[in-house]
Amino acid sequence: MDGASEQRYLDECRRGSVGLFRPLVDAYFSQAVRLTGALVGHCDAEDVAREAFVAAYGAIATHEPGRPFYPWLRGILVNPAKVFIRSRNRARVRVEIVAARPGHWTAGAKSDDQRLADLMHRALAGVASDDRVLLVLKHVEGYTYDELSVHLGIPRGTVMSRLYRARQRLRAIVEELDPTIIRQQRRADA
Amino acid sequence: MTADQRGPTGAVLRCADARVLLMGFIDGELSADEARQMEDHLAVCPACRGEFATYQQLGRAADLLAQEEPVVNNDLAWERIYDGIARGAGWILLWVGMTLLAGWGLWVLGAEFLLDPEVPLVIRLGVGTFTLGALLLLTNILRERLYRRKTERYDEVMR
């Protein structure tokens, strides 16, 4: 979707049109599901993304005209995902269920990649929600340290040290789930 | 590596500092000077070199999540999002109606019940304090929710 059409749809939504919110859903739902999938696991990714789109429509008046839609939506996506993670943590849902991959999700062409992506999902499910958000924004959404710093309201150095801590935790879980996988990958790359 | 080991450029970096800078090095976020120090350190420190390789691999594995392609049903998604939006409007109308009715109820309670000299004082006091307590609790919950929303660190995540 080009920027001009996107802005036109957003303007119409601000004026109260619900129907013209659909092209925005069509354009960004899949991308949103990828992000929520990394945050809450495949099973619940679509539910959380849908909830965020509903919230986005409700808050459409706060979207600054002229700004692209997806970065704004991303800010909204993170919140229902965090609420969901907390409620699930309380319910103690098993990691295997959380990270189960529906058949229609793909993770690159190679099955090795898919296996590794599945392992990362299972490992991420064991990382605390704040650290998980940090890791996902970095690796899935491609945030730079400056962007993380500005938008999480923490100094750049803190971003680096928190990423270190989060990755330490992620590594510990990955090694617990599959003690050989990282070594195998290193050998394969060498 | 020990603190006095030096890399090819003579720069000294302790392992503890190198481990934190390692993240920036892997992500390409260090200044040229810091990156040079890291390269020097990795050249002489096998332990940190091992950490570098491991975290680099972990980063590549995490990057795979960005390549995932969920296949979604946009028609179904839209149907449910539309329902959610419509339901939201319904809730707003319901709350507005309830607020108006509650306001009217309080007015009636105040004017016709609490000030009615025919109702025993103890009943009036009981109903009055009960209503006041309920209102205070409700206000407190609302205030707490608003405060949480305002101070939630990730609420404004966007770029």
Interface residues (C-beta under 8 A of the other chain):
Chain A: V18 F21 R22 V25 D26 F29 S30 V33 R34 G37 A38 H42 A45 E46 A49 R50 E51 F53 V54 Y57 G58 P71 W72 R74 G75 V78 N79 K82 H104 W105 T106 A107 G108 D113 L116 A117 L119 M120 H121 L124 D130 V133 L135 V136 L137 K138 H139 V140 E141 G142 Y143 T144 Y145 E147 V150 H151 L152 G153 M160 S161 L163 Y164 R167 L170 R171 V174 I181 I182 Q185 R186 D189
Chain B: R19 V20 L21 L22 M23 G24 D27 E29 A53 T54 Y55 Q57 L58 G59 R60 A61 A62 D63 L64 L65 A66 Q67 E68 E69 P70 V71 V72 N74 A77 W78 R80 I81 Y82 G84 I85 A86 G88 E152 R153 Y154 D155 E156 V157 M158 R159
